[in-house]
Amino acid sequence: MKISDDIHNYYENLVVEQFKELKLDDKYDSDFMADLTCIVLNQLPTRYIRHEVDMAFYLPASERFEMESKVKVAVQKGLEFMKVHH
């Protein structure tokens, strides 16, 4: 069985949104961003989806807020780690 290319971790989108909000692509090179992405995603749970619209429709606002909060914390921890170890 092959896992579909359509399946992805919803947290990936939230991490990208947070990176854009913080304008991290303007501050760091692609190698730094790739490492940071791995560090951040490894701190977060997985939430696999096929279609974005499913999450938008079925995800309660409180759960979305909690997920976004987890992402913000993970990004800050990831940045702190990278500043020390990069």
ChimeraX commands (.cxc) that place a marker at each C-alpha (Angstrom):
marker #1 position 0.00,0.00,0.00 radius 0.5
marker #1 position 1.21,3.50,-0.82 radius 0.5
marker #1 position 0.26,6.37,1.43 radius 0.5
marker #1 position -1.30,9.12,-0.62 radius 0.5
marker #1 position 0.57,12.32,-1.36 radius 0.5
marker #1 position -2.59,14.10,-0.20 radius 0.5
marker #1 position -2.06,13.06,3.42 radius 0.5
marker #1 position -0.13,15.50,5.57 radius 0.5
marker #1 position 0.25,16.68,9.13 radius 0.5
marker #1 position -2.00,19.67,9.81 radius 0.5
marker #1 position 0.62,21.09,12.18 radius 0.5
marker #1 position 2.89,21.66,9.16 radius 0.5
marker #1 position 0.51,24.37,7.94 radius 0.5
marker #1 position 0.32,25.96,11.37 radius 0.5
marker #1 position 4.12,26.04,11.61 radius 0.5
marker #1 position 4.40,27.69,8.18 radius 0.5
marker #1 position 1.79,30.27,9.22 radius 0.5
marker #1 position 3.78,31.06,12.37 radius 0.5
marker #1 position 7.03,31.34,10.42 radius 0.5
marker #1 position 5.34,33.80,8.05 radius 0.5
marker #1 position 3.90,35.82,10.92 radius 0.5
marker #1 position 7.36,36.12,12.48 radius 0.5
marker #1 position 8.98,36.76,9.05 radius 0.5
marker #1 position 11.60,34.12,9.78 radius 0.5
marker #1 position 12.36,33.55,6.09 radius 0.5
marker #1 position 13.63,37.14,5.96 radius 0.5
marker #1 position 15.95,36.56,8.93 radius 0.5
marker #1 position 17.40,33.10,8.28 radius 0.5
marker #1 position 18.73,31.07,5.36 radius 0.5
marker #1 position 17.06,27.94,3.97 radius 0.5
marker #1 position 19.34,25.52,5.87 radius 0.5
marker #1 position 18.50,27.19,9.18 radius 0.5
marker #1 position 14.78,27.14,8.32 radius 0.5
marker #1 position 14.86,23.46,7.37 radius 0.5
marker #1 position 16.55,22.55,10.66 radius 0.5
marker #1 position 14.18,24.77,12.61 radius 0.5
marker #1 position 11.17,23.19,10.91 radius 0.5
marker #1 position 12.30,19.71,11.92 radius 0.5
marker #1 position 12.97,20.79,15.51 radius 0.5
marker #1 position 9.59,22.49,15.80 radius 0.5
marker #1 position 7.57,19.67,14.24 radius 0.5
marker #1 position 9.29,17.07,16.40 radius 0.5
marker #1 position 7.97,18.89,19.48 radius 0.5
marker #1 position 4.37,18.76,18.28 radius 0.5
marker #1 position 1.82,15.96,18.07 radius 0.5
marker #1 position 0.70,14.77,14.67 radius 0.5
marker #1 position -2.72,15.46,13.21 radius 0.5
marker #1 position -3.01,13.85,9.81 radius 0.5
marker #1 position -5.54,15.11,7.32 radius 0.5
marker #1 position -6.34,14.75,3.65 radius 0.5
marker #1 position -8.19,17.99,2.99 radius 0.5
marker #1 position -7.74,21.41,4.58 radius 0.5
marker #1 position -11.44,22.09,4.28 radius 0.5
marker #1 position -12.17,19.18,6.62 radius 0.5
marker #1 position -10.12,20.77,9.40 radius 0.5
marker #1 position -11.62,24.20,8.81 radius 0.5
marker #1 position -15.13,22.80,9.03 radius 0.5
marker #1 position -14.79,20.28,11.86 radius 0.5
marker #1 position -12.15,21.81,14.13 radius 0.5
marker #1 position -13.64,23.72,17.08 radius 0.5
marker #1 position -12.22,27.22,17.61 radius 0.5
marker #1 position -10.94,26.25,21.06 radius 0.5
marker #1 position -8.95,23.35,19.63 radius 0.5
marker #1 position -7.54,25.51,16.83 radius 0.5
marker #1 position -6.43,28.08,19.44 radius 0.5
marker #1 position -4.77,25.34,21.51 radius 0.5
marker #1 position -2.95,24.02,18.44 radius 0.5
marker #1 position -1.75,27.50,17.50 radius 0.5
marker #1 position -0.53,28.06,21.07 radius 0.5
marker #1 position 1.45,24.81,20.97 radius 0.5
marker #1 position 3.03,25.91,17.69 radius 0.5
marker #1 position 4.05,29.31,19.10 radius 0.5
marker #1 position 5.73,27.66,22.09 radius 0.5
marker #1 position 7.46,25.07,19.89 radius 0.5
marker #1 position 8.76,27.76,17.52 radius 0.5
marker #1 position 10.18,29.82,20.38 radius 0.5
marker #1 position 11.86,26.75,21.89 radius 0.5
marker #1 position 13.17,25.80,18.46 radius 0.5
marker #1 position 14.64,29.26,17.90 radius 0.5
marker #1 position 16.31,29.18,21.31 radius 0.5
marker #1 position 17.78,25.75,20.54 radius 0.5
marker #1 position 19.02,26.84,17.11 radius 0.5
marker #1 position 20.65,29.98,18.46 radius 0.5
marker #1 position 22.72,27.85,20.84 radius 0.5
marker #1 position 23.46,24.92,18.53 radius 0.5
marker #1 position 23.61,26.36,15.02 radius 0.5
marker link #1:1,2 radius 0.2
marker link #1:2,3 radius 0.2
marker link #1:3,4 radius 0.2
marker link #1:4,5 radius 0.2
marker link #1:5,6 radius 0.2
marker link #1:6,7 radius 0.2
marker link #1:7,8 radius 0.2
marker link #1:8,9 radius 0.2
marker link #1:9,10 radius 0.2
marker link #1:10,11 radius 0.2
marker link #1:11,12 radius 0.2
marker link #1:12,13 radius 0.2
marker link #1:13,14 radius 0.2
marker link #1:14,15 radius 0.2
marker link #1:15,16 radius 0.2
marker link #1:16,17 radius 0.2
marker link #1:17,18 radius 0.2
marker link #1:18,19 radius 0.2
marker link #1:19,20 radius 0.2
marker link #1:20,21 radius 0.2
marker link #1:21,22 radius 0.2
marker link #1:22,23 radius 0.2
marker link #1:23,24 radius 0.2
marker link #1:24,25 radius 0.2
marker link #1:25,26 radius 0.2
marker link #1:26,27 radius 0.2
marker link #1:27,28 radius 0.2
marker link #1:28,29 radius 0.2
marker link #1:29,30 radius 0.2
marker link #1:30,31 radius 0.2
marker link #1:31,32 radius 0.2
marker link #1:32,33 radius 0.2
marker link #1:33,34 radius 0.2
marker link #1:34,35 radius 0.2
marker link #1:35,36 radius 0.2
marker link #1:36,37 radius 0.2
marker link #1:37,38 radius 0.2
marker link #1:38,39 radius 0.2
marker link #1:39,40 radius 0.2
marker link #1:40,41 radius 0.2
marker link #1:41,42 radius 0.2
marker link #1:42,43 radius 0.2
marker link #1:43,44 radius 0.2
marker link #1:44,45 radius 0.2
marker link #1:45,46 radius 0.2
marker link #1:46,47 radius 0.2
marker link #1:47,48 radius 0.2
marker link #1:48,49 radius 0.2
marker link #1:49,50 radius 0.2
marker link #1:50,51 radius 0.2
marker link #1:51,52 radius 0.2
marker link #1:52,53 radius 0.2
marker link #1:53,54 radius 0.2
marker link #1:54,55 radius 0.2
marker link #1:55,56 radius 0.2
marker link #1:56,57 radius 0.2
marker link #1:57,58 radius 0.2
marker link #1:58,59 radius 0.2
marker link #1:59,60 radius 0.2
marker link #1:60,61 radius 0.2
marker link #1:61,62 radius 0.2
marker link #1:62,63 radius 0.2
marker link #1:63,64 radius 0.2
marker link #1:64,65 radius 0.2
marker link #1:65,66 radius 0.2
marker link #1:66,67 radius 0.2
marker link #1:67,68 radius 0.2
marker link #1:68,69 radius 0.2
marker link #1:69,70 radius 0.2
marker link #1:70,71 radius 0.2
marker link #1:71,72 radius 0.2
marker link #1:72,73 radius 0.2
marker link #1:73,74 radius 0.2
marker link #1:74,75 radius 0.2
marker link #1:75,76 radius 0.2
marker link #1:76,77 radius 0.2
marker link #1:77,78 radius 0.2
marker link #1:78,79 radius 0.2
marker link #1:79,80 radius 0.2
marker link #1:80,81 radius 0.2
marker link #1:81,82 radius 0.2
marker link #1:82,83 radius 0.2
marker link #1:83,84 radius 0.2
marker link #1:84,85 radius 0.2
marker link #1:85,86 radius 0.2
view
